[in-house]
Amino acid sequence: MSDPLQRLLATEMPYGKHKGTPLADLPGNYLAWLAREGFPRGELGRLLALMHELDHNGLRHLLEPLRTGPRRPRTNAGEAP
């Protein structure tokens, strides 16, 4: 899977409050915070920067045709799904 847009759907945030959340489903305010603080190095940082650009420019809808199954509902930390 080399398409960066597909990787946004397949890659989960590996740490922090949003651990386990697909990068494509991270909230915009979190992506903006990462952009201000600095994205991590490497592939994860490149994917997060791409997701931030999509979110910031209102282009999240470009990911919808790539989704293959039902979206997992987002829950707040500590809540059961």
C-alpha positions as CSV (number, residue, x, y, z in Angstrom):
1,M,0.0,0.0,0.0
2,S,2.0,2.9,-1.2
3,D,-0.7,5.5,-1.7
4,P,-0.4,8.1,1.0
5,L,-4.2,8.7,1.2
6,Q,-4.7,5.0,1.8
7,R,-2.0,5.0,4.5
8,L,-3.9,7.8,6.3
9,L,-6.8,5.3,6.6
10,A,-4.7,2.3,7.6
11,T,-2.2,3.9,10.0
12,E,-3.3,4.4,13.6
13,M,-1.9,7.1,15.9
14,P,0.7,5.1,17.9
15,Y,0.7,7.1,21.1
16,G,-1.0,9.9,23.2
17,K,-4.6,10.7,23.8
18,H,-5.6,9.5,20.3
19,K,-3.7,6.3,20.4
20,G,-5.4,3.7,18.1
21,T,-7.3,6.3,16.1
22,P,-6.7,6.1,12.3
23,L,-4.8,9.2,11.2
24,A,-7.7,10.0,8.8
25,D,-10.0,10.4,11.8
26,L,-7.9,12.6,14.0
27,P,-9.6,15.8,15.0
28,G,-8.6,19.0,13.3
29,N,-7.7,20.8,16.5
30,Y,-5.2,18.0,17.3
31,L,-3.7,18.2,13.8
32,A,-3.4,22.0,14.1
33,W,-1.7,21.6,17.5
34,L,0.8,19.1,16.0
35,A,1.5,21.6,13.2
36,R,2.3,24.3,15.7
37,E,4.4,22.1,18.0
38,G,6.1,20.2,15.2
39,F,5.3,17.0,13.5
40,P,7.3,13.9,14.5
41,R,10.1,12.8,12.2
42,G,9.8,10.1,9.5
43,E,6.8,8.6,7.9
44,L,4.4,9.3,10.7
45,G,5.2,13.0,10.6
46,R,4.8,13.1,6.8
47,L,1.4,11.4,7.1
48,L,0.3,13.7,9.9
49,A,1.4,16.8,7.9
50,L,-0.6,15.5,4.9
51,M,-3.7,14.9,7.0
52,H,-3.3,18.4,8.5
53,E,-3.3,19.9,4.9
54,L,-6.4,17.9,4.0
55,D,-8.2,19.0,7.1
56,H,-7.1,22.7,6.9
57,N,-8.1,23.0,3.3
58,G,-11.5,21.2,3.7
59,L,-10.5,18.2,1.7
60,R,-11.3,15.3,4.1
61,H,-14.0,14.2,1.7
62,L,-11.3,13.0,-0.6
63,L,-10.7,10.1,1.8
64,E,-14.3,8.9,1.8
65,P,-14.2,6.9,-1.5
66,L,-11.2,5.0,-0.1
67,R,-12.9,3.8,3.0
68,T,-13.8,0.1,2.7
69,G,-15.8,-0.6,5.8
70,P,-18.0,1.2,8.3
71,R,-16.3,4.0,10.3
72,R,-15.6,3.3,13.8
73,P,-17.5,5.7,16.1
74,R,-15.3,8.2,17.9
75,T,-15.4,8.1,21.6
76,N,-13.9,10.3,24.3
77,A,-11.1,8.9,26.3
78,G,-12.4,6.6,29.0
79,E,-15.8,6.0,27.4
80,A,-16.9,2.7,26.1
81,P,-17.6,2.6,22.3
